[in-house]
Amino acid sequence: MFQAYDYRSLLKQLVGKLWVAYDIVYLALAVLIIAVMAAATGEILNYTMGFNPWVGIIGSTLLVDVLNFYGEKLIARFNERLHHFQHSCYFIDLGRGQTNAGHRRHQFVA
């Protein structure tokens, strides 16, 4: 349709002469969103755990940077480990539920 095979060509065809303004606004909004999330993280850690707000701000910003840099491989590995952990918790909870259910059943019968 557009015969555009890179980002700049596509934006020039979609937005026209305003493609530079679009990039500037996009970058400003990305920085704003990361700043708001970092500030919220800092305040939440301060309120709940008593940490200095800068710990949460710097920590969350570094986390965003690492995830952007290492991206797909790191997230895929994390999701795989989280998947195994989640299923382990399900089986533990299932075992605890069965044990407790048997105990409660004897209380009602006796």
N, CA, C and O atoms as CSV, one atom per row, in Angstrom:
chain,resi,resn,atom,element,x,y,z
A,1,MET,N,N,0.828,-1.183,0.000
A,1,MET,CA,C,0.000,0.000,0.000
A,1,MET,C,C,0.878,1.254,0.000
A,1,MET,O,O,0.808,2.045,-0.940
A,2,PHE,N,N,1.702,1.451,1.035
A,2,PHE,CA,C,2.526,2.658,1.124
A,2,PHE,C,C,3.914,2.470,0.531
A,2,PHE,O,O,4.569,3.450,0.176
A,3,GLN,N,N,4.371,1.238,0.417
A,3,GLN,CA,C,5.735,0.947,-0.021
A,3,GLN,C,C,6.757,1.615,0.902
A,3,GLN,O,O,7.800,2.085,0.448
A,4,ALA,N,N,6.453,1.652,2.167
A,4,ALA,CA,C,7.343,2.234,3.163
A,4,ALA,C,C,7.891,1.095,4.010
A,4,ALA,O,O,7.136,0.341,4.625
A,5,TYR,N,N,9.208,0.983,4.033
A,5,TYR,CA,C,9.831,-0.144,4.724
A,5,TYR,C,C,10.615,0.275,5.959
A,5,TYR,O,O,11.279,-0.558,6.576
A,6,ASP,N,N,10.553,1.520,6.324
A,6,ASP,CA,C,11.196,1.975,7.555
A,6,ASP,C,C,10.272,2.986,8.235
A,6,ASP,O,O,9.317,3.484,7.639
A,7,TYR,N,N,10.580,3.267,9.479
A,7,TYR,CA,C,9.731,4.093,10.331
A,7,TYR,C,C,9.573,5.504,9.768
A,7,TYR,O,O,8.456,6.019,9.708
A,8,ARG,N,N,10.650,6.124,9.364
A,8,ARG,CA,C,10.587,7.509,8.899
A,8,ARG,C,C,9.750,7.642,7.625
A,8,ARG,O,O,8.953,8.571,7.496
A,9,SER,N,N,9.932,6.724,6.701
A,9,SER,CA,C,9.149,6.779,5.458
A,9,SER,C,C,7.661,6.600,5.728
A,9,SER,O,O,6.827,7.286,5.136
A,10,LEU,N,N,7.333,5.676,6.626
A,10,LEU,CA,C,5.932,5.455,6.948
A,10,LEU,C,C,5.322,6.695,7.595
A,10,LEU,O,O,4.218,7.105,7.236
A,11,LEU,N,N,6.035,7.291,8.542
A,11,LEU,CA,C,5.507,8.493,9.190
A,11,LEU,C,C,5.353,9.647,8.205
A,11,LEU,O,O,4.372,10.388,8.268
A,12,LYS,N,N,6.297,9.802,7.310
A,12,LYS,CA,C,6.186,10.875,6.316
A,12,LYS,C,C,4.952,10.691,5.445
A,12,LYS,O,O,4.299,11.664,5.068
A,13,GLN,N,N,4.634,9.439,5.127
A,13,GLN,CA,C,3.465,9.196,4.289
A,13,GLN,C,C,2.164,9.303,5.084
A,13,GLN,O,O,1.142,9.726,4.543
A,14,LEU,N,N,2.194,8.925,6.358
A,14,LEU,CA,C,0.977,8.991,7.169
A,14,LEU,C,C,0.674,10.395,7.665
A,14,LEU,O,O,-0.464,10.855,7.579
A,15,VAL,N,N,1.699,11.081,8.188
A,15,VAL,CA,C,1.488,12.365,8.848
A,15,VAL,C,C,1.911,13.544,7.972
A,15,VAL,O,O,1.459,14.669,8.186
A,16,GLY,N,N,2.756,13.299,7.009
A,16,GLY,CA,C,3.213,14.383,6.145
A,16,GLY,C,C,4.336,15.183,6.788
A,16,GLY,O,O,5.258,14.622,7.379
A,17,LYS,N,N,4.242,16.502,6.664
A,17,LYS,CA,C,5.307,17.376,7.164
A,17,LYS,C,C,5.368,17.432,8.690
A,17,LYS,O,O,6.351,17.910,9.256
A,18,LEU,N,N,4.345,16.955,9.337
A,18,LEU,CA,C,4.307,17.001,10.801
A,18,LEU,C,C,4.963,15.788,11.464
A,18,LEU,O,O,4.799,15.586,12.667
A,19,TRP,N,N,5.705,14.973,10.698
A,19,TRP,CA,C,6.288,13.772,11.274
A,19,TRP,C,C,7.307,14.101,12.357
A,19,TRP,O,O,7.449,13.335,13.310
A,20,VAL,N,N,8.016,15.211,12.239
A,20,VAL,CA,C,8.987,15.607,13.266
A,20,VAL,C,C,8.250,15.994,14.555
A,20,VAL,O,O,8.665,15.618,15.651
A,21,ALA,N,N,7.169,16.738,14.414
A,21,ALA,CA,C,6.377,17.118,15.590
A,21,ALA,C,C,5.790,15.878,16.263
A,21,ALA,O,O,5.734,15.803,17.490
A,22,TYR,N,N,5.355,14.912,15.465
A,22,TYR,CA,C,4.823,13.673,16.022
A,22,TYR,C,C,5.880,12.964,16.854
A,22,TYR,O,O,5.591,12.506,17.959
A,23,ASP,N,N,7.095,12.868,16.340
A,23,ASP,CA,C,8.180,12.224,17.086
A,23,ASP,C,C,8.488,12.955,18.384
A,23,ASP,O,O,8.733,12.321,19.410
A,24,ILE,N,N,8.479,14.276,18.349
A,24,ILE,CA,C,8.771,15.061,19.556
A,24,ILE,C,C,7.677,14.848,20.606
A,24,ILE,O,O,7.975,14.641,21.782
A,25,VAL,N,N,6.422,14.899,20.182
A,25,VAL,CA,C,5.312,14.686,21.113
A,25,VAL,C,C,5.339,13.258,21.662
A,25,VAL,O,O,5.096,13.052,22.851
A,26,TYR,N,N,5.627,12.287,20.823
A,26,TYR,CA,C,5.698,10.890,21.247
A,26,TYR,C,C,6.784,10.705,22.303
A,26,TYR,O,O,6.552,10.049,23.319
A,27,LEU,N,N,7.949,11.266,22.077
A,27,LEU,CA,C,9.050,11.165,23.030
A,27,LEU,C,C,8.706,11.872,24.346
A,27,LEU,O,O,8.992,11.351,25.424
A,28,ALA,N,N,8.096,13.052,24.257
A,28,ALA,CA,C,7.722,13.787,25.467
A,28,ALA,C,C,6.699,13.005,26.288
A,28,ALA,O,O,6.796,12.958,27.514
A,29,LEU,N,N,5.729,12.398,25.627
A,29,LEU,CA,C,4.730,11.610,26.349
A,29,LEU,C,C,5.344,10.354,26.967
A,29,LEU,O,O,4.960,9.958,28.067
A,30,ALA,N,N,6.285,9.729,26.276
A,30,ALA,CA,C,6.957,8.552,26.837
A,30,ALA,C,C,7.727,8.924,28.096
A,30,ALA,O,O,7.668,8.208,29.095
A,31,VAL,N,N,8.447,10.042,28.054
A,31,VAL,CA,C,9.189,10.506,29.236
A,31,VAL,C,C,8.217,10.857,30.361
A,31,VAL,O,O,8.475,10.533,31.520
A,32,LEU,N,N,7.117,11.507,30.038
A,32,LEU,CA,C,6.129,11.872,31.051
A,32,LEU,C,C,5.520,10.637,31.719
A,32,LEU,O,O,5.374,10.605,32.941
A,33,ILE,N,N,5.170,9.636,30.935
A,33,ILE,CA,C,4.579,8.416,31.487
A,33,ILE,C,C,5.561,7.703,32.401
A,33,ILE,O,O,5.183,7.261,33.486
A,34,ILE,N,N,6.818,7.584,31.979
A,34,ILE,CA,C,7.824,6.930,32.821
A,34,ILE,C,C,8.055,7.732,34.094
A,34,ILE,O,O,8.236,7.148,35.163
A,35,ALA,N,N,8.050,9.060,34.001
A,35,ALA,CA,C,8.249,9.902,35.189
A,35,ALA,C,C,7.104,9.749,36.179
A,35,ALA,O,O,7.338,9.668,37.385
A,36,VAL,N,N,5.873,9.708,35.688
A,36,VAL,CA,C,4.719,9.553,36.578
A,36,VAL,C,C,4.748,8.179,37.245
A,36,VAL,O,O,4.495,8.068,38.445
A,37,MET,N,N,5.053,7.137,36.478
A,37,MET,CA,C,5.128,5.793,37.053
A,37,MET,C,C,6.245,5.701,38.092
A,37,MET,O,O,6.065,5.080,39.139
A,38,ALA,N,N,7.394,6.311,37.813
A,38,ALA,CA,C,8.509,6.282,38.759
A,38,ALA,C,C,8.162,7.034,40.034
A,38,ALA,O,O,8.477,6.572,41.130
A,39,ALA,N,N,7.517,8.187,39.903
A,39,ALA,CA,C,7.130,8.957,41.089
A,39,ALA,C,C,6.106,8.189,41.915
A,39,ALA,O,O,6.177,8.190,43.144
A,40,ALA,N,N,5.166,7.541,41.259
A,40,ALA,CA,C,4.171,6.744,41.983
A,40,ALA,C,C,4.832,5.576,42.705
A,40,ALA,O,O,4.486,5.271,43.846
A,41,THR,N,N,5.777,4.928,42.046
A,41,THR,CA,C,6.495,3.832,42.686
A,41,THR,C,C,7.255,4.317,43.907
A,41,THR,O,O,7.243,3.662,44.949
A,42,GLY,N,N,7.912,5.457,43.786
A,42,GLY,CA,C,8.641,6.025,44.921
A,42,GLY,C,C,7.731,6.325,46.091
A,42,GLY,O,O,8.072,6.030,47.236
A,43,GLU,N,N,6.579,6.907,45.819
A,43,GLU,CA,C,5.645,7.237,46.896
A,43,GLU,C,C,5.027,5.995,47.523
A,43,GLU,O,O,4.828,5.946,48.737
A,44,ILE,N,N,4.726,5.002,46.713
A,44,ILE,CA,C,4.148,3.769,47.252
A,44,ILE,C,C,5.156,3.063,48.151
A,44,ILE,O,O,4.801,2.603,49.237
A,45,LEU,N,N,6.418,2.973,47.707
A,45,LEU,CA,C,7.448,2.345,48.554
A,45,LEU,C,C,7.687,3.153,49.816
A,45,LEU,O,O,7.948,2.577,50.872
A,46,ASN,N,N,7.605,4.464,49.733
A,46,ASN,CA,C,7.772,5.312,50.913
A,46,ASN,C,C,6.622,5.083,51.889
A,46,ASN,O,O,6.853,4.943,53.090
A,47,TYR,N,N,5.408,5.042,51.400
A,47,TYR,CA,C,4.228,4.905,52.258
A,47,TYR,C,C,4.135,3.511,52.873
A,47,TYR,O,O,3.830,3.376,54.057
A,48,THR,N,N,4.398,2.471,52.072
A,48,THR,CA,C,4.188,1.110,52.559
A,48,THR,C,C,5.375,0.545,53.323
A,48,THR,O,O,5.190,-0.206,54.281
A,49,MET,N,N,6.609,0.898,52.911
A,49,MET,CA,C,7.783,0.284,53.526
A,49,MET,C,C,8.728,1.275,54.176
A,49,MET,O,O,9.716,0.876,54.794
A,50,GLY,N,N,8.439,2.559,54.045
A,50,GLY,CA,C,9.278,3.561,54.676
A,50,GLY,C,C,10.575,3.863,53.939
A,50,GLY,O,O,11.461,4.513,54.492
A,51,PHE,N,N,10.698,3.395,52.687
A,51,PHE,CA,C,11.907,3.688,51.902
A,51,PHE,C,C,11.923,5.147,51.487
A,51,PHE,O,O,10.883,5.801,51.405
A,52,ASN,N,N,13.113,5.639,51.229
A,52,ASN,CA,C,13.256,6.958,50.639
A,52,ASN,C,C,12.596,6.922,49.255
A,52,ASN,O,O,12.806,5.961,48.515
A,53,PRO,N,N,11.809,7.931,48.884
A,53,PRO,CA,C,11.139,7.897,47.572
A,53,PRO,C,C,12.099,7.738,46.392
A,53,PRO,O,O,11.729,7.179,45.360
A,54,TRP,N,N,13.330,8.227,46.545
A,54,TRP,CA,C,14.289,8.118,45.445
A,54,TRP,C,C,14.669,6.673,45.158
A,54,TRP,O,O,15.071,6.356,44.039
A,55,VAL,N,N,14.551,5.794,46.141
A,55,VAL,CA,C,14.837,4.374,45.912
A,55,VAL,C,C,13.863,3.823,44.872
A,55,VAL,O,O,14.273,3.151,43.925
A,56,GLY,N,N,12.584,4.108,45.050
A,56,GLY,CA,C,11.584,3.641,44.091
A,56,GLY,C,C,11.699,4.314,42.743
A,56,GLY,O,O,11.515,3.681,41.703
A,57,ILE,N,N,12.006,5.607,42.762
A,57,ILE,CA,C,12.120,6.347,41.501
A,57,ILE,C,C,13.280,5.821,40.672
A,57,ILE,O,O,13.120,5.526,39.488
A,58,ILE,N,N,14.439,5.705,41.290
A,58,ILE,CA,C,15.620,5.235,40.554
A,58,ILE,C,C,15.474,3.759,40.202
A,58,ILE,O,O,15.832,3.338,39.102
A,59,GLY,N,N,14.943,2.969,41.149
A,59,GLY,CA,C,14.777,1.537,40.888
A,59,GLY,C,C,13.830,1.253,39.732
A,59,GLY,O,O,14.136,0.433,38.866
A,60,SER,N,N,12.691,1.918,39.711
A,60,SER,CA,C,11.737,1.663,38.629
A,60,SER,C,C,12.257,2.195,37.292
A,60,SER,O,O,12.013,1.593,36.247
A,61,THR,N,N,12.966,3.312,37.324
A,61,THR,CA,C,13.542,3.836,36.079
A,61,THR,C,C,14.604,2.894,35.535
A,61,THR,O,O,14.667,2.655,34.329
A,62,LEU,N,N,15.438,2.359,36.418
A,62,LEU,CA,C,16.444,1.387,35.977
A,62,LEU,C,C,15.781,0.112,35.449
A,62,LEU,O,O,16.251,-0.480,34.477
A,63,LEU,N,N,14.699,-0.301,36.088
A,63,LEU,CA,C,13.983,-1.489,35.615
A,63,LEU,C,C,13.431,-1.266,34.206
A,63,LEU,O,O,13.520,-2.156,33.360
A,64,VAL,N,N,12.871,-0.105,33.951
A,64,VAL,CA,C,12.368,0.216,32.609
A,64,VAL,C,C,13.523,0.213,31.609
A,64,VAL,O,O,13.381,-0.305,30.502
A,65,ASP,N,N,14.658,0.784,31.988
A,65,ASP,CA,C,15.816,0.815,31.094
A,65,ASP,C,C,16.307,-0.587,30.766
A,65,ASP,O,O,16.575,-0.895,29.605
A,66,VAL,N,N,16.428,-1.439,31.777
A,66,VAL,CA,C,16.910,-2.809,31.558
A,66,VAL,C,C,15.937,-3.581,30.677
A,66,VAL,O,O,16.350,-4.298,29.766
A,67,LEU,N,N,14.646,-3.433,30.950
A,67,LEU,CA,C,13.661,-4.153,30.130
A,67,LEU,C,C,13.662,-3.648,28.692
A,67,LEU,O,O,13.465,-4.439,27.770
A,68,ASN,N,N,13.877,-2.363,28.478
A,68,ASN,CA,C,13.958,-1.849,27.113
A,68,ASN,C,C,15.215,-2.327,26.408
A,68,ASN,O,O,15.194,-2.597,25.207
A,69,PHE,N,N,16.313,-2.434,27.152
A,69,PHE,CA,C,17.582,-2.820,26.523
A,69,PHE,C,C,17.622,-4.314,26.225
A,69,PHE,O,O,17.953,-4.717,25.110
A,70,TYR,N,N,17.283,-5.142,27.224
A,70,TYR,CA,C,17.363,-6.592,27.035
A,70,TYR,C,C,16.066,-7.182,26.495
A,70,TYR,O,O,16.062,-8.252,25.887
A,71,GLY,N,N,14.993,-6.485,26.720
A,71,GLY,CA,C,13.700,-6.751,26.129
A,71,GLY,C,C,13.197,-8.170,26.100
A,71,GLY,O,O,12.979,-8.788,27.142
A,72,GLU,N,N,13.016,-8.677,24.916
A,72,GLU,CA,C,12.256,-9.891,24.676
A,72,GLU,C,C,12.839,-11.114,25.379
A,72,GLU,O,O,12.088,-11.900,25.957
A,73,LYS,N,N,14.148,-11.290,25.342
A,73,LYS,CA,C,14.755,-12.477,25.951
A,73,LYS,C,C,14.544,-12.492,27.460
A,73,LYS,O,O,14.190,-13.523,28.033
A,74,LEU,N,N,14.762,-11.352,28.099
A,74,LEU,CA,C,14.615,-11.263,29.550
A,74,LEU,C,C,13.174,-11.480,29.969
A,74,LEU,O,O,12.917,-12.192,30.941
A,75,ILE,N,N,12.238,-10.889,29.266
A,75,ILE,CA,C,10.823,-11.029,29.600
A,75,ILE,C,C,10.363,-12.463,29.364
A,75,ILE,O,O,9.594,-12.998,30.164
A,76,ALA,N,N,10.815,-13.094,28.288
A,76,ALA,CA,C,10.441,-14.485,28.017
A,76,ALA,C,C,10.960,-15.403,29.114
A,76,ALA,O,O,10.245,-16.297,29.565
A,77,ARG,N,N,12.198,-15.188,29.548
A,77,ARG,CA,C,12.767,-16.013,30.623
A,77,ARG,C,C,12.016,-15.785,31.937
A,77,ARG,O,O,11.736,-16.737,32.665
A,78,PHE,N,N,11.691,-14.534,32.236
A,78,PHE,CA,C,10.943,-14.217,33.446
A,78,PHE,C,C,9.561,-14.860,33.416
A,78,PHE,O,O,9.120,-15.428,34.414
A,79,ASN,N,N,8.874,-14.773,32.278
A,79,ASN,CA,C,7.541,-15.362,32.161
A,79,ASN,C,C,7.585,-16.879,32.330
A,79,ASN,O,O,6.678,-17.464,32.921
A,80,GLU,N,N,8.631,-17.513,31.815
A,80,GLU,CA,C,8.763,-18.961,31.967
A,80,GLU,C,C,8.927,-19.334,33.437
A,80,GLU,O,O,8.272,-20.256,33.924
A,81,ARG,N,N,9.792,-18.626,34.136
A,81,ARG,CA,C,9.996,-18.920,35.564
A,81,ARG,C,C,8.747,-18.592,36.377
A,81,ARG,O,O,8.396,-19.329,37.299
A,82,LEU,N,N,8.083,-17.500,36.043
A,82,LEU,CA,C,6.859,-17.131,36.742
A,82,LEU,C,C,5.782,-18.185,36.520
A,82,LEU,O,O,5.012,-18.494,37.430
A,83,HIS,N,N,5.728,-18.732,35.320
A,83,HIS,CA,C,4.759,-19.772,34.988
A,83,HIS,C,C,4.979,-20.998,35.876
A,83,HIS,O,O,4.023,-21.545,36.424
A,84,HIS,N,N,6.230,-21.427,36.020
A,84,HIS,CA,C,6.535,-22.584,36.866
A,84,HIS,C,C,6.212,-22.289,38.332
A,84,HIS,O,O,5.655,-23.137,39.029
A,85,PHE,N,N,6.555,-21.109,38.792
A,85,PHE,CA,C,6.269,-20.726,40.177
A,85,PHE,C,C,4.765,-20.698,40.425
A,85,PHE,O,O,4.290,-21.169,41.458
A,86,GLN,N,N,4.026,-20.147,39.481
A,86,GLN,CA,C,2.578,-20.037,39.626
A,86,GLN,C,C,1.935,-21.417,39.713
A,86,GLN,O,O,1.054,-21.639,40.543
A,87,HIS,N,N,2.371,-22.348,38.862
A,87,HIS,CA,C,1.798,-23.690,38.913
A,87,HIS,C,C,2.198,-24.416,40.195
A,87,HIS,O,O,1.407,-25.194,40.728
A,88,SER,N,N,3.391,-24.181,40.692
A,88,SER,CA,C,3.788,-24.762,41.975
A,88,SER,C,C,2.871,-24.259,43.082
A,88,SER,O,O,2.442,-25.035,43.936
A,89,CYS,N,N,2.571,-22.976,43.069
A,89,CYS,CA,C,1.662,-22.417,44.085
A,89,CYS,C,C,0.269,-23.016,43.958
A,89,CYS,O,O,-0.390,-23.261,44.969
A,90,TYR,N,N,-0.190,-23.257,42.734
A,90,TYR,CA,C,-1.502,-23.866,42.547
A,90,TYR,C,C,-1.553,-25.258,43.173
A,90,TYR,O,O,-2.516,-25.604,43.857
A,91,PHE,N,N,-0.503,-26.055,42.932
A,91,PHE,CA,C,-0.485,-27.409,43.476
A,91,PHE,C,C,-0.377,-27.406,44.994
A,91,PHE,O,O,-1.008,-28.224,45.663
A,92,ILE,N,N,0.412,-26.496,45.537
A,92,ILE,CA,C,0.504,-26.387,46.998
A,92,ILE,C,C,-0.846,-25.999,47.579
A,92,ILE,O,O,-1.298,-26.574,48.569
A,93,ASP,N,N,-1.484,-25.020,46.953
A,93,ASP,CA,C,-2.795,-24.573,47.432
A,93,ASP,C,C,-3.834,-25.680,47.298
A,93,ASP,O,O,-4.682,-25.839,48.176
A,94,LEU,N,N,-3.778,-26.438,46.224
A,94,LEU,CA,C,-4.696,-27.551,46.034
A,94,LEU,C,C,-4.506,-28.585,47.141
A,94,LEU,O,O,-5.482,-29.086,47.700
A,95,GLY,N,N,-3.251,-28.903,47.459
A,95,GLY,CA,C,-2.973,-29.858,48.532
A,95,GLY,C,C,-3.451,-29.354,49.881
A,95,GLY,O,O,-4.024,-30.114,50.661
A,96,ARG,N,N,-3.224,-28.095,50.159
A,96,ARG,CA,C,-3.675,-27.514,51.429
A,96,ARG,C,C,-5.191,-27.502,51.499
A,96,ARG,O,O,-5.773,-27.777,52.548
A,97,GLY,N,N,-5.828,-27.186,50.385
A,97,GLY,CA,C,-7.287,-27.153,50.354
A,97,GLY,C,C,-7.890,-28.530,50.578
A,97,GLY,O,O,-8.893,-28.663,51.279
A,98,GLN,N,N,-7.279,-29.565,49.983
A,98,GLN,CA,C,-7.784,-30.921,50.163
A,98,GLN,C,C,-7.597,-31.378,51.603
A,98,GLN,O,O,-8.475,-32.026,52.173
A,99,THR,N,N,-6.460,-31.040,52.186
A,99,THR,CA,C,-6.198,-31.423,53.572
A,99,THR,C,C,-7.173,-30.736,54.508
A,99,THR,O,O,-7.736,-31.382,55.392
A,100,ASN,N,N,-7.382,-29.445,54.335
A,100,ASN,CA,C,-8.297,-28.701,55.189
A,100,ASN,C,C,-9.744,-29.138,54.981
A,100,ASN,O,O,-10.526,-29.177,55.932
A,101,ALA,N,N,-10.097,-29.460,53.757
A,101,ALA,CA,C,-11.467,-29.877,53.482
A,101,ALA,C,C,-11.756,-31.196,54.185
A,101,ALA,O,O,-12.848,-31.379,54.721
A,102,GLY,N,N,-10.806,-32.111,54.193
A,102,GLY,CA,C,-10.991,-33.380,54.891
A,102,GLY,C,C,-11.137,-33.171,56.385
A,102,GLY,O,O,-11.946,-33.843,57.024
A,103,HIS,N,N,-10.378,-32.262,56.947
A,103,HIS,CA,C,-10.446,-31.971,58.381
A,103,HIS,C,C,-11.805,-31.375,58.741
A,103,HIS,O,O,-12.407,-31.750,59.747
A,104,ARG,N,N,-12.276,-30.459,57.928
A,104,ARG,CA,C,-13.565,-29.833,58.197
A,104,ARG,C,C,-14.719,-30.822,58.024
A,104,ARG,O,O,-15.724,-30.726,58.728
A,105,ARG,N,N,-14.587,-31.750,57.114
A,105,ARG,CA,C,-15.652,-32.722,56.877
A,105,ARG,C,C,-15.841,-33.579,58.121
A,105,ARG,O,O,-16.971,-33.906,58.485
A,106,HIS,N,N,-14.740,-33.946,58.776
A,106,HIS,CA,C,-14.860,-34.751,59.998
A,106,HIS,C,C,-15.486,-33.952,61.136
A,106,HIS,O,O,-16.154,-34.527,61.995
A,107,GLN,N,N,-15.285,-32.657,61.155
A,107,GLN,CA,C,-15.898,-31.835,62.197
A,107,GLN,C,C,-17.416,-31.848,62.069
A,107,GLN,O,O,-18.122,-31.914,63.076
A,108,PHE,N,N,-17.914,-31.788,60.862
A,108,PHE,CA,C,-19.354,-31.738,60.655
A,108,PHE,C,C,-20.011,-33.099,60.875
A,108,PHE,O,O,-21.152,-33.169,61.330
A,109,VAL,N,N,-19.301,-34.176,60.556
A,109,VAL,CA,C,-19.877,-35.499,60.692
A,109,VAL,C,C,-19.956,-35.899,62.168
A,109,VAL,O,O,-20.931,-36.524,62.585
A,110,ALA,N,N,-18.957,-35.552,62.947
A,110,ALA,CA,C,-18.912,-35.995,64.340
A,110,ALA,C,C,-19.834,-35.261,65.230
A,110,ALA,O,O,-19.890,-35.541,66.427
